[in-house]
Amino acid sequence: MKIGFVGLGLMGRPMAGRLIEAGHEVHVFSASADAVDALAARGAAAGDSVADVAGRVEIFCSCRVTPDQSRAVFTGPGGVLSADPVPPLCIDFATVDPMASREIGRALGSAGADYIDAPVSGGPHAAAAGTLTIIAGGEAVAVTRAGPLFEALGKRTFHMGGTGAGVAAKLCNNLITITSHALIAEAMVLGAKAGIDAEALYEVLSQSSAYSRTLERVVPSHFLPRNFEAAASMKTIMKDLQGALDLAAAEGIRSALGETAMTLFAEAAARGHAGDDIASVILPMEEAAGVRVGSAE
């Protein structure tokens, strides 16, 4: 397949690399010359612009971050709709909101192109390993046509329904995982304040009903070793959480836990941690409690 890919950040770059490894003809564009050069060294063809890449391929993929960035790629000046020809299938891997996805899908549909919103779960490591979970929304025939591409990127693809259904499902997932980070941080700080060794507390939680993949991620990889380098940045997860809150508001659903978690993340971001990992939500909690979880220097 001839595949175009833009948005070569923490997720997009390893995803594009997986497509090259799978034998696809991959065309890329990015403002980051380093990302383009690295993929070109592996066999990708560099494009001059979004429209240039889109005009060369059968399937065009984007993996930016915000709804406005997705709109710019697909429907903005110099974007996919400016390509000649417009690619017959477009896929957005970003976690945006269903309203933005449906808007983009309508615009591409009027130009004769199919559109899939396909947010992914698993993080940069799974992107590099080709073990992502892909959560797709769009017409069944389009999702089937994208099958070989999805198989190169992930271990499983879920088709959730029409346009917008993929990102809606992903936002439900993120509402759980993001708020869980804040709750686990509270529990670890509470344990430390009560005089419990943090590693011992983690061992208990990991073997009890509190176990979750989020617990498995954040405590041994971030809290205990004091590692706050971003694998999932505070700024990005706040965008995702706000998307879930906006969807809840649009559907008339109260999200009390999500709203509370947002205040905690906003506090950490205001203290200079917007670019750090989501795990840094624990830092203001530790400061207020006068304790520290983990002992690494």
Secondary structure as GFF3:
##gff-version 3
##sequence-region A 1 297
A	DSSP	beta_strand	2	6	.	.	.	ID=ss1
A	DSSP	alpha_helix	12	21	.	.	.	ID=ss2
A	DSSP	beta_strand	25	29	.	.	.	ID=ss3
A	DSSP	alpha_helix	33	40	.	.	.	ID=ss4
A	DSSP	beta_strand	45	46	.	.	.	ID=ss5
A	DSSP	alpha_helix	50	54	.	.	.	ID=ss6
A	DSSP	beta_strand	59	62	.	.	.	ID=ss7
A	DSSP	alpha_helix	67	75	.	.	.	ID=ss8
A	DSSP	three_ten_helix	80	82	.	.	.	ID=ss9
A	DSSP	beta_strand	89	92	.	.	.	ID=ss10
A	DSSP	alpha_helix	98	110	.	.	.	ID=ss11
A	DSSP	beta_strand	114	117	.	.	.	ID=ss12
A	DSSP	beta_strand	120	121	.	.	.	ID=ss13
A	DSSP	alpha_helix	123	129	.	.	.	ID=ss14
A	DSSP	beta_strand	132	137	.	.	.	ID=ss15
A	DSSP	alpha_helix	140	145	.	.	.	ID=ss16
A	DSSP	alpha_helix	147	153	.	.	.	ID=ss17
A	DSSP	beta_strand	154	161	.	.	.	ID=ss18
A	DSSP	alpha_helix	165	193	.	.	.	ID=ss19
A	DSSP	alpha_helix	198	206	.	.	.	ID=ss20
A	DSSP	alpha_helix	213	218	.	.	.	ID=ss21
A	DSSP	pi_helix	219	223	.	.	.	ID=ss22
A	DSSP	alpha_helix	234	250	.	.	.	ID=ss23
A	DSSP	alpha_helix	256	268	.	.	.	ID=ss24
A	DSSP	pi_helix	269	273	.	.	.	ID=ss25
A	DSSP	three_ten_helix	278	281	.	.	.	ID=ss26
A	DSSP	alpha_helix	282	289	.	.	.	ID=ss27
###
